[in-house]
Amino acid sequence: MWDGRVTFSDYWFGYVGHSEDSSAHSHVAIQLCIGIRGPVRVDFEQHSLEGAGVIIGPFVKHRSVQQPQPLAFLFIYPESPLGRALNAQLPLNGSALASQAIVDCFALQRSTEQTVAALNRIVGSPADFDPRLASALSLLREDCDGSGAVGRAAEAVGLSSPRLRHVATRDMGVPLSQWIIWRKLERAAHALAAGHSLSEAAVDGGFADQAHLSRMMRRMLGLSPAQAAGVLMRTSDSFNT
């Protein structure tokens, strides 16, 4: 049963509590799966990893396996310094056991915010990030709806749309189109946490309809919107942190 607490920030979100099995999925975030009082297990397409913690790179298909003890899931956005630094350290298959130093960040801190701060202190310097991409992403966080959103952001930073998409894939490791879907899912999650219906959350997120939201949420989080709503509505106070 999903019985824990969700916390959102601008460049990450975290969950701490018990979990259920998820369906196979992949997403743009770099994910840390950490066992609170025991090991975690994550199944990938060709292998499984089990240990105190597992790191999952962007668009690596996986499923988390239910454990009797609580877990911590931390989703770090690929444009953030922490996300870029972690992603640069992953092997080619995009998955690895977490170091003891990373696991200790979860064990020694009292909140997800403190955990992220501790991770930022121990993880190495991130790879270079094009400032034009940073500016474009800032614009897209405010306006990512419609077919012209990427073009407007590209023009504002002095790039063509194809060039902006190329720079995004190069510097974040994920296609810009998928980053936009991830941000839309975040908006829909806020709506669900506020008690909006699934159809209202789809509109708030910028999806074509509820079915579109459902497909994207299952593809990127391994959960249905109804499952996500059940978690978020019980933990919506975390949006005030």
Number of C-alpha atoms within 10 A of each C-alpha: 10 17 16 17 19 24 21 21 14 8 15 21 20 21 22 22 17 18 21 14 14 16 18 19 20 19 26 26 28 24 24 23 27 28 25 19 12 14 18 24 20 21 15 18 10 8 9 13 16 15 17 21 27 24 22 27 28 21 18 19 20 23 20 21 15 17 16 12 14 20 23 23 21 24 21 27 24 25 22 18 20 26 25 23 19 25 25 17 15 15 10 9 11 17 25 19 19 17 13 10 13 21 21 15 20 21 14 11 14 10 13 24 17 14 20 19 14 18 19 17 12 12 16 15 14 16 16 11 17 13 10 18 21 15 14 22 21 12 18 19 12 9 15 21 16 8 8 12 16 25 15 18 24 24 13 14 16 12 18 16 17 12 12 22 18 14 19 25 15 13 17 25 18 20 17 19 13 15 22 20 22 21 18 24 25 15 18 27 26 21 23 26 24 17 17 17 16 21 17 16 27 26 18 18 24 20 20 11 15 16 14 12 25 18 14 22 22 18 17 21 20 22 21 17 26 13 11 18 25 15 20 25 18 16 18 21 14 14 14 8 8
